[in-house]
């Protein structure tokens, strides 16, 4: 993700909500990409059985950031329903 201007940032991951009774566990991790390619940890968030996972990142400086998403899909979630939006 690119941040064009320094300012408050929030990331929300939303799971598909049509005909889903149980949401899957989810984790988000955000890191800043530093010169030379190294990473600086910013924040993480996790949620279990919730439609949305939200990470309030505070003030981020202009630059590039990496967002890592890990999903533990509920075994009852059909393969065609296994997607999310950020």
C-alpha positions as a Markdown table, in Angstrom:
| # | Residue | x | y | z |
|---|---|---|---|---|
| 1 | Unk | 0.0 | 0.0 | 0.0 |
| 2 | Unk | 1.2 | 3.5 | -0.7 |
| 3 | Unk | 0.5 | 6.4 | 1.6 |
| 4 | Unk | 0.6 | 9.7 | -0.4 |
| 5 | Unk | 0.5 | 12.1 | 2.5 |
| 6 | Unk | 1.3 | 11.8 | 6.2 |
| 7 | Unk | -1.9 | 11.3 | 8.2 |
| 8 | Unk | -4.3 | 9.0 | 10.2 |
| 9 | Unk | -4.8 | 5.7 | 8.6 |
| 10 | Unk | -7.2 | 2.8 | 9.3 |
| 11 | Unk | -7.4 | -0.6 | 7.5 |
| 12 | Unk | -10.5 | -2.7 | 7.6 |
| 13 | Unk | -10.8 | -6.2 | 6.2 |
| 14 | Unk | -14.4 | -7.3 | 5.4 |
| 15 | Unk | -15.4 | -10.9 | 4.7 |
| 16 | Unk | -18.2 | -11.7 | 2.3 |
| 17 | Unk | -21.5 | -11.6 | 4.2 |
| 18 | Unk | -24.0 | -13.3 | 1.8 |
| 19 | Unk | -25.4 | -16.5 | 3.4 |
| 20 | Unk | -22.5 | -16.8 | 5.8 |
| 21 | Unk | -23.4 | -17.8 | 9.4 |
| 22 | Unk | -19.8 | -18.1 | 10.8 |
| 23 | Unk | -17.0 | -15.8 | 9.9 |
| 24 | Unk | -13.4 | -17.1 | 9.7 |
| 25 | Unk | -10.5 | -16.1 | 12.0 |
| 26 | Unk | -8.4 | -13.4 | 10.5 |
| 27 | Unk | -5.1 | -11.6 | 11.2 |
| 28 | Unk | -3.7 | -8.4 | 9.7 |
| 29 | Unk | -0.1 | -7.2 | 10.1 |
| 30 | Unk | 1.2 | -3.8 | 8.8 |
| 31 | Unk | 4.8 | -2.9 | 8.3 |
| 32 | Unk | 6.6 | 0.1 | 6.7 |
| 33 | Unk | 9.0 | -0.7 | 3.9 |
| 34 | Unk | 12.3 | 1.1 | 4.6 |
| 35 | Unk | 15.0 | 2.0 | 2.2 |
| 36 | Unk | 17.0 | -1.1 | 1.4 |
| 37 | Unk | 13.9 | -3.2 | 1.7 |
| 38 | Unk | 13.9 | -3.9 | 5.4 |
| 39 | Unk | 10.6 | -3.7 | 7.3 |
| 40 | Unk | 9.5 | -1.8 | 10.4 |
| 41 | Unk | 6.6 | -3.2 | 12.3 |
| 42 | Unk | 3.6 | -0.8 | 12.7 |
| 43 | Unk | 0.6 | -2.8 | 14.1 |
| 44 | Unk | -1.4 | -5.9 | 13.9 |
| 45 | Unk | -5.0 | -6.8 | 14.5 |
| 46 | Unk | -7.0 | -10.1 | 14.8 |
| 47 | Unk | -10.6 | -11.2 | 15.0 |
| 48 | Unk | -12.4 | -14.4 | 15.4 |
| 49 | Unk | -15.9 | -15.0 | 14.0 |
| 50 | Unk | -16.4 | -11.4 | 13.1 |
| 51 | Unk | -17.3 | -10.0 | 9.7 |
| 52 | Unk | -14.7 | -7.1 | 10.0 |
| 53 | Unk | -11.2 | -6.9 | 11.3 |
| 54 | Unk | -10.0 | -3.3 | 11.8 |
| 55 | Unk | -6.5 | -1.9 | 12.5 |
| 56 | Unk | -6.3 | 1.7 | 13.5 |
| 57 | Unk | -2.8 | 2.6 | 12.5 |
| 58 | Unk | -2.5 | 6.1 | 13.8 |
| 59 | Unk | -0.4 | 8.6 | 11.9 |
| 60 | Unk | 1.5 | 7.0 | 9.1 |
| 61 | Unk | 4.3 | 8.9 | 7.3 |
| 62 | Unk | 4.3 | 9.2 | 3.5 |
| 63 | Unk | 5.7 | 6.0 | 2.0 |
| 64 | Unk | 5.2 | 2.3 | 1.2 |
| 65 | Unk | 3.7 | -0.2 | 3.6 |
| 66 | Unk | 3.2 | -4.0 | 3.5 |
| 67 | Unk | -0.1 | -5.5 | 4.5 |
| 68 | Unk | 0.0 | -9.2 | 5.4 |
| 69 | Unk | -3.3 | -11.1 | 5.8 |
| 70 | Unk | -3.7 | -14.5 | 7.2 |
| 71 | Unk | -7.1 | -16.3 | 7.1 |
| 72 | Unk | -8.1 | -19.5 | 9.0 |
| 73 | Unk | -11.1 | -20.3 | 6.9 |
| 74 | Unk | -14.0 | -22.0 | 8.7 |
| 75 | Unk | -14.3 | -25.5 | 7.2 |
| 76 | Unk | -18.0 | -24.8 | 6.5 |
| 77 | Unk | -17.1 | -21.8 | 4.3 |
| 78 | Unk | -17.5 | -22.9 | 0.6 |
| 79 | Unk | -14.5 | -22.3 | -1.6 |
| 80 | Unk | -16.4 | -19.8 | -3.7 |
| 81 | Unk | -17.0 | -17.7 | -0.5 |
| 82 | Unk | -13.4 | -17.6 | 0.6 |
| 83 | Unk | -12.5 | -14.0 | -0.3 |
| 84 | Unk | -12.3 | -10.6 | 1.4 |
| 85 | Unk | -11.9 | -6.9 | 0.6 |
| 86 | Unk | -9.5 | -4.5 | 2.1 |
